[in-house]
């Protein structure tokens, strides 16, 4: 048994030392069309152009006027694709946490634009029913930094709260 262990250890050491003995090499340049064709794909035509998406992120803590159990503030970080030419159009993903309830969950749902630069996200937890139909809305066009009002109301846990220091980030092509 000891001979087998020693032989195995020696073989592993040989492979490691052999691999480390080589000096690093610089990869050779490859054109985009060559790299894509090597993968069996074709280079997108310039007529199609890149596929851009309008992305919306709400991030903050809503505690003002909280009617959640124990007056819990609710934190959120949710990313959505508002307008897109890919299969994730109108999809949202992120997290919500209710501090006083000890509740932190992954959420997903949908987004809709209900006015000029006004967005409504409706999300629920994915693995259970601890967060159901939470609606988050910004109340005005997004301002840079933590200067935005976002209203949060949920069916489960039941309640609502407001953040006036939320970050609302809208990127990509819009209307």
Secondary structure, 3 states (H helix, E strand, C coil): CHHHHHHHHHHHHHHHHHHHHCCCCCCCCCCHHHHHHHCCCCCCCCCCCCCCCEEEEEEEEECECCCCHHHCCEEEEEEEEEECCCCCCCEEEEEEEEHHHCEEEEEEEEEEEEECCEEEEEEEECCCCCCEEEEEEECCCCCCCCCEEEEEEEEECCEEEEEEEEEEEEECCCC
